[in-house]
Amino acid sequence: MQIARRIGRLGTETAFEVLAEVNRLKAQGQDIISFAIGEPDFDTPQNIKDAATRAIRDGYTHYSPSAGILPLRESIARYISKTRGVEVEPEEVVVTPGAKPILLDSILSCVNEGDEVIYPNPGFPIYESVINFMGAKPVPLPLLEERNFRFDPENLRMSITPETRMIIINSPQNPTGGILTQDDLEAIARIAIQKDLWVLSDEIYSRMVYEGDFRSIVSIPGMKERTILLDGFSKTYAMTGWRLGFGIMREELAVHVARIETNSNSCTATFTQYAGIEALEGPQEDSLAMIAEFERRRDLIYQRLNDIEGIKCVKPKGAFYIYPNVTEACRNLGLSDSRELQQYLLHKGGVAVLARSCFGQRCKGEKEEYVRLSYATSRENIVEGLGRIKRAIESRS
């Protein structure tokens, strides 16, 4: 039977492949500490769960509009207006089952086959995957360690061609924990306005900022009408399994994105949308406590990693990831790259991390080796896991 050629262009989120291997080893009785999955280890706050069960009891178990129920879109519009400092109307909001559909729907709506899309690299692997899948050309924008994993504005300027249609940005960023500065955002804005480009701004970690204030490109004059803002509930409210996200975009684009949702998902589960209203408008103490704990874990894992021979890392400013440089550790162990180090640490150290190759193809000229660790796990696991990494690496150095 024939399989469509486009399937061969579709990538994956390799964190889930590592998770499957971790679970297989655990099932065999091995003790594995995982830093692989980017998922809060906290439970969804009780008030949000209560809102969902109340919605089910009240009969909100049927179809909703493809763009989302009006009360949630109104709540999201108020939230974005307040946090980004721009006026947002409910008609500019599309609710989706998770935030990923906004990525796919935006590229599907705004980018033709053969067009170019600039995306951060290293970055969330689904960016590159979806661009390829749609028949567009992915153009990586290197995020540089010497710039705290921000791009070089000159690299961005030189990446623009007549075929460029969209720039994807992510801040705070996966996998590095880096944050774009106001100067970075203004550089992107100038180019986007001058070249008449779309900007897809992935702000899923916007509430997880540990140094300074969060800044959104949508707040820059002239950018709201050309920005698609992607956000959701998974990280801030520990709701990964609820599949609840949203996009903010100009109304005429929102109509098309909602139509894609009609064709693909029909709608987002209605009772989860009522839980989303409670998440935004109810008590925030549980979410704030979780984020404060992530900051304590960040400080701990940063200190412990830099105490391991052959590892150095930049202190992340947001999200719950850290992206250490392991070039010297690989060299000391006789390993060719971070992929081999990932396997070595898993099978010899009992620790799961993700290699550089999990976050997009290497940029031209890139020679350093990195791994990503998610510190969305307990401080006890961080201490034990980093101890295992230290022993596994230094015993062979």
C-alpha positions as CSV (number, residue, x, y, z in Angstrom):
1,M,0.0,0.0,0.0
2,Q,1.2,3.5,-0.8
3,I,2.3,5.9,1.9
4,A,2.2,9.6,1.0
5,R,5.6,11.2,0.3
6,R,4.9,14.0,2.7
7,I,5.0,11.5,5.6
8,G,8.7,11.1,4.9
9,R,9.2,14.8,5.7
10,L,7.5,14.6,9.1
11,G,9.8,14.6,12.1
12,T,8.9,13.8,15.7
13,E,9.4,15.0,19.2
14,T,12.3,12.8,20.3
15,A,11.7,13.4,24.0
16,F,8.8,10.9,23.7
17,E,11.1,8.3,22.1
18,V,13.5,8.7,25.0
19,L,10.6,8.5,27.4
20,A,9.6,5.2,25.9
21,E,13.1,3.8,26.3
22,V,13.2,5.0,29.9
23,N,9.9,3.3,30.6
24,R,11.2,0.1,29.0
25,L,14.3,0.1,31.2
26,K,12.3,0.8,34.3
27,A,10.0,-2.1,33.4
28,Q,13.1,-4.3,33.4
29,G,13.9,-3.1,36.9
30,Q,16.5,-0.5,36.2
31,D,16.6,2.7,38.3
32,I,16.4,5.7,36.0
33,I,16.2,9.4,36.8
34,S,14.8,11.3,33.9
35,F,15.5,14.9,32.9
36,A,14.1,14.2,29.5
37,I,10.4,15.3,29.4
38,G,9.4,18.9,29.6
39,E,6.4,18.4,31.9
40,P,5.7,19.9,35.3
41,D,5.8,17.3,38.0
42,F,3.1,19.1,39.9
43,D,-0.6,18.2,39.9
44,T,-3.1,20.5,38.2
45,P,-4.4,22.9,40.9
46,Q,-7.6,21.5,42.6
47,N,-9.7,24.5,41.7
48,I,-9.1,23.9,38.0
49,K,-10.0,20.2,38.3
50,D,-13.1,21.1,40.3
51,A,-14.2,23.5,37.5
52,A,-13.8,20.7,34.9
53,T,-15.8,18.2,36.9
54,R,-18.5,20.8,37.6
55,A,-18.7,21.5,33.9
56,I,-19.2,17.8,33.2
57,R,-21.9,17.6,35.8
58,D,-23.6,20.7,34.2
59,G,-23.7,18.9,30.9
60,Y,-20.9,20.7,29.0
61,T,-19.9,17.5,27.2
62,H,-21.0,18.3,23.6
63,Y,-19.5,20.2,20.7
64,S,-18.4,23.8,21.0
65,P,-17.6,26.4,18.3
66,S,-14.4,25.5,16.5
67,A,-12.8,28.7,17.7
68,G,-13.7,28.0,21.3
69,I,-16.5,28.9,23.6
70,L,-17.1,32.7,23.9
71,P,-16.6,32.9,27.7
72,L,-13.1,31.4,27.4
73,R,-12.2,33.5,24.4
74,E,-13.3,36.6,26.3
75,S,-11.2,35.5,29.3
76,I,-8.1,34.9,27.1
77,A,-8.6,38.3,25.4
78,R,-8.7,40.0,28.8
79,Y,-5.6,38.1,30.0
80,I,-3.5,38.9,26.9
81,S,-4.7,42.5,26.9
82,K,-3.4,42.8,30.5
83,T,-0.2,40.9,30.2
84,R,0.9,42.2,26.7
85,G,-0.4,45.7,26.9
86,V,-2.4,45.5,23.6
87,E,-6.1,45.4,23.1
88,V,-7.3,41.9,22.1
89,E,-10.9,41.0,21.1
90,P,-12.5,37.6,21.5
91,E,-12.7,37.4,17.7
92,E,-8.9,37.4,17.6
93,V,-8.7,34.3,19.8
94,V,-8.7,30.7,18.6
95,V,-8.8,27.9,21.2
96,T,-7.2,24.6,20.2
97,P,-6.6,21.1,21.8
98,G,-3.1,22.0,23.0
99,A,-0.9,24.7,21.6
100,K,0.7,22.7,18.8
101,P,-2.3,23.1,16.4
102,I,-1.7,26.8,16.4
103,L,1.8,26.1,15.0
104,L,0.5,23.8,12.3
105,D,-2.6,25.9,11.4
106,S,-0.6,29.1,11.2
107,I,2.0,27.7,8.8
108,L,-0.8,26.0,6.8
109,S,-2.7,29.3,6.6
110,C,0.2,31.7,5.9
111,V,3.0,29.7,4.1
112,N,2.9,28.2,0.6
113,E,5.0,25.2,-0.6
114,G,8.5,26.5,-1.4
115,D,8.3,29.5,0.9
116,E,10.9,29.9,3.6
117,V,10.3,30.0,7.3
118,I,13.0,31.1,9.7
119,Y,13.0,29.3,13.0
120,P,15.3,29.2,16.2
121,N,17.9,26.5,16.2
122,P,18.4,24.7,18.6
123,G,14.7,24.8,19.1
124,F,11.5,22.9,19.7
125,P,11.8,20.1,17.1
126,I,8.2,20.4,15.8
127,Y,9.0,23.8,14.2
128,E,11.4,22.1,11.7
129,S,9.1,19.1,11.3
130,V,6.0,21.1,10.5
131,I,7.8,23.4,8.1
132,N,9.2,20.4,6.2
133,F,5.8,18.6,6.3
134,M,4.1,21.6,4.6
135,G,6.6,21.6,1.8
136,A,8.2,24.8,2.9
137,K,11.9,25.4,3.4
138,P,13.1,25.5,7.0
139,V,15.8,28.2,7.5
140,P,17.6,27.8,10.9
141,L,18.5,30.9,12.9
142,P,21.4,29.9,15.2
143,L,21.0,30.6,18.9
144,L,24.5,31.3,20.3
145,E,25.9,30.3,23.6
146,E,28.1,33.4,23.7
147,R,24.9,35.5,23.4
148,N,23.1,33.6,26.2
149,F,21.4,31.6,23.4
150,R,20.0,34.6,21.6
151,F,20.5,35.1,17.9
152,D,22.8,37.5,16.1
153,P,20.7,40.2,14.5
154,E,23.1,40.2,11.5
155,N,22.4,36.4,11.0
156,L,18.7,37.1,10.9
157,R,19.1,39.9,8.4
158,M,21.2,37.8,6.2
159,S,18.7,34.9,6.4
160,I,15.9,36.9,4.8
161,T,15.3,36.2,1.1
162,P,12.4,37.1,-1.3
163,E,10.9,33.7,-0.4
164,T,10.8,34.3,3.4
165,R,7.2,34.4,4.7
166,M,7.5,33.8,8.4
167,I,9.8,34.1,11.4
168,I,9.2,31.8,14.4
169,I,10.5,32.9,17.8
170,N,10.3,31.3,21.2
171,S,11.0,33.1,24.4
172,P,11.6,31.9,27.1
173,Q,13.1,29.2,24.9
174,N,13.1,25.4,24.7
175,P,15.7,23.9,25.0
176,T,18.1,26.6,26.3
177,G,16.0,28.6,28.8
178,G,17.2,31.7,27.0
179,I,15.1,34.9,26.7
180,L,15.0,37.4,23.9
181,T,15.7,41.0,24.9
182,Q,13.8,44.0,23.9
183,D,16.5,44.9,21.5
184,D,16.2,41.4,19.9
185,L,12.5,41.8,19.6
186,E,12.8,45.2,18.0
187,A,15.3,43.9,15.5
188,I,12.9,41.2,14.5
189,A,10.0,43.7,14.4
190,R,11.9,46.1,12.1
191,I,12.7,43.3,9.6
192,A,9.1,41.9,9.8
193,I,7.6,45.3,9.1
194,Q,10.1,46.2,6.4
195,K,9.7,42.8,4.6
196,D,6.0,42.3,5.3
197,L,6.5,39.0,7.2
198,W,4.5,37.0,9.6
199,V,5.9,36.4,13.1
200,L,4.8,33.3,15.0
201,S,5.7,34.0,18.7
202,D,5.7,30.9,20.9
203,E,5.1,32.2,24.4
204,I,4.1,29.0,26.1
205,Y,6.7,29.7,28.9
206,S,5.8,33.4,29.3
207,R,5.0,33.0,33.0
208,M,8.3,31.3,33.8
209,V,10.7,34.1,33.8
210,Y,13.3,34.3,36.6
211,E,15.3,37.4,35.7
212,G,13.7,40.6,34.5
213,D,10.3,40.9,33.0
214,F,8.7,39.0,30.1
215,R,8.5,40.9,26.9
216,S,6.3,40.0,23.9
217,I,6.9,41.1,20.3
218,V,3.2,41.7,20.0
219,S,3.6,44.7,22.3
220,I,5.8,46.5,19.8
221,P,3.8,49.1,17.6
222,G,3.0,47.7,14.2
223,M,3.4,44.0,15.3
224,K,0.0,43.0,16.6
225,E,-1.4,42.8,13.1
226,R,1.4,40.6,11.8
227,T,2.0,38.4,14.9
228,I,0.5,35.1,15.7
229,L,0.9,34.6,19.5
230,L,0.9,31.0,20.6
231,D,0.2,30.2,24.3
232,G,-1.6,27.7,26.4
233,F,-2.2,26.2,29.8
234,S,0.1,23.1,29.8
235,K,3.1,24.6,31.5
236,T,1.8,27.4,33.7
237,Y,-1.0,25.3,35.2
238,A,0.5,21.8,35.0
239,M,-2.2,20.9,32.5
240,T,-0.2,19.0,29.8
241,G,-2.7,16.2,29.6
242,W,-5.7,18.5,29.3
243,R,-4.7,19.6,25.8
244,L,-5.7,23.3,26.0
245,G,-4.0,26.0,24.0
246,F,-4.8,29.1,22.1
247,G,-3.6,31.6,19.5
248,I,-4.0,35.3,19.2
249,M,-4.1,36.7,15.6
250,R,-5.8,39.2,13.4
251,E,-9.5,38.4,13.0
252,E,-9.4,37.6,9.3
253,L,-6.7,34.9,9.9
254,A,-8.6,33.6,13.0
255,V,-11.5,32.7,10.7
256,H,-9.2,30.5,8.6
257,V,-7.5,28.9,11.5
258,A,-10.9,28.1,13.1
259,R,-11.9,26.5,9.8
260,I,-8.9,24.3,9.8
261,E,-9.9,23.2,13.3
262,T,-13.4,22.4,12.0
263,N,-11.8,20.1,9.5
264,S,-9.2,18.5,11.8
265,N,-10.5,18.5,15.4
266,S,-14.0,19.9,15.2
267,C,-13.4,21.7,18.5
268,T,-11.6,21.6,21.8
269,A,-13.2,19.5,24.6
270,T,-15.9,21.8,26.0
271,F,-15.4,21.0,29.7
272,T,-11.7,21.6,29.5
273,Q,-12.4,25.1,28.2
274,Y,-14.4,25.9,31.4
275,A,-11.4,24.6,33.3
276,G,-9.3,27.1,31.3
277,I,-11.5,30.0,32.5
278,E,-11.0,29.0,36.1
279,A,-7.2,28.7,35.4
280,L,-7.0,32.3,34.2
281,E,-9.5,33.9,36.6
282,G,-9.3,31.8,39.7
283,P,-6.6,31.7,42.5
284,Q,-3.0,31.8,41.2
285,E,-1.2,30.7,44.3
286,D,-0.6,27.1,43.2
287,S,0.8,28.2,39.9
288,L,3.0,30.9,41.5
289,A,4.3,28.4,44.0
290,M,5.2,25.9,41.3
291,I,7.1,28.6,39.3
292,A,9.0,29.7,42.5
293,E,10.0,26.1,43.0
294,F,11.3,25.8,39.4
295,E,13.5,28.8,40.1
296,R,15.0,27.1,43.2
297,R,15.6,24.0,41.1
298,R,17.2,26.1,38.4
299,D,19.7,27.5,40.8
300,L,20.5,24.0,42.2
301,I,20.9,22.3,38.8
302,Y,23.0,25.2,37.4
303,Q,25.4,25.0,40.4
304,R,25.7,21.2,40.3
305,L,26.2,21.0,36.5
306,N,29.1,23.5,36.6
307,D,30.7,21.4,39.3
308,I,31.1,18.5,36.8
309,E,34.4,18.2,35.0
310,G,34.0,18.8,31.3
311,I,30.6,20.5,31.6
312,K,29.9,24.2,31.5
313,C,26.5,25.9,31.2
314,V,24.8,29.3,30.9
315,K,22.3,30.0,33.6
316,P,18.8,29.9,32.1
317,K,16.5,32.9,32.6
318,G,13.2,31.2,31.9
319,A,11.2,28.0,31.2
320,F,12.4,24.8,33.1
321,Y,15.3,23.7,30.9
322,I,19.1,24.0,31.1
323,Y,21.4,23.4,28.1
324,P,24.9,22.7,29.2
325,N,27.9,22.5,26.9
326,V,29.3,19.0,27.1
327,T,32.0,19.2,24.4
328,E,34.9,18.6,26.7
329,A,33.0,15.8,28.5
330,C,32.4,14.0,25.2
331,R,36.1,14.4,24.4
332,N,37.2,13.1,27.7
333,L,35.0,10.0,27.4
334,G,36.0,9.3,23.8
335,L,32.5,9.9,22.5
336,S,31.9,11.4,19.1
337,D,28.9,13.6,20.0
338,S,26.1,14.3,22.5
339,R,24.0,11.6,21.1
340,E,26.6,9.0,22.3
341,L,26.8,10.8,25.6
342,Q,23.0,10.6,26.0
343,Q,23.2,6.8,25.5
344,Y,26.2,6.5,27.8
345,L,24.5,8.4,30.6
346,L,21.3,6.4,30.2
347,H,22.9,3.0,30.2
348,K,25.9,3.6,32.4
349,G,24.7,6.3,34.7
350,G,21.0,5.6,34.9
351,V,20.1,9.2,33.9
352,A,18.1,10.3,30.9
353,V,18.9,13.5,29.1
354,L,18.3,14.7,25.5
355,A,21.1,15.3,23.0
356,R,21.6,18.3,20.8
357,S,20.2,16.3,17.8
358,C,16.8,16.2,19.5
359,F,16.4,19.9,18.8
360,G,16.9,20.3,15.0
361,Q,19.6,19.7,12.6
362,R,22.9,21.4,13.3
363,C,23.5,24.8,12.0
364,K,26.2,25.4,9.5
365,G,29.6,25.5,11.2
366,E,28.2,24.4,14.6
367,K,30.8,22.3,16.4
368,E,30.0,22.3,20.1
369,E,28.1,19.5,21.9
370,Y,25.1,20.1,24.2
371,V,22.4,18.2,26.1
372,R,19.2,19.4,27.5
373,L,18.0,18.7,31.0
374,S,14.5,19.5,32.2
375,Y,14.4,20.5,35.9
376,A,10.7,19.8,36.1
377,T,11.6,17.2,38.7
378,S,12.2,17.2,42.4
379,R,15.3,18.7,44.0
380,E,16.0,15.2,45.4
381,N,16.1,13.8,41.9
382,I,18.3,16.7,40.8
383,V,20.8,16.0,43.5
384,E,20.8,12.3,42.9
385,G,20.8,12.6,39.1
386,L,23.6,15.1,38.9
387,G,25.6,13.0,41.3
388,R,25.2,10.0,38.9
389,I,26.2,12.2,35.9
390,K,29.3,13.4,37.8
391,R,30.4,9.9,38.7
392,A,29.7,8.6,35.2
393,I,31.7,11.4,33.5
394,E,34.5,11.9,35.9
395,S,35.2,8.2,36.4
396,R,36.2,8.0,32.8
397,S,38.0,11.3,32.5
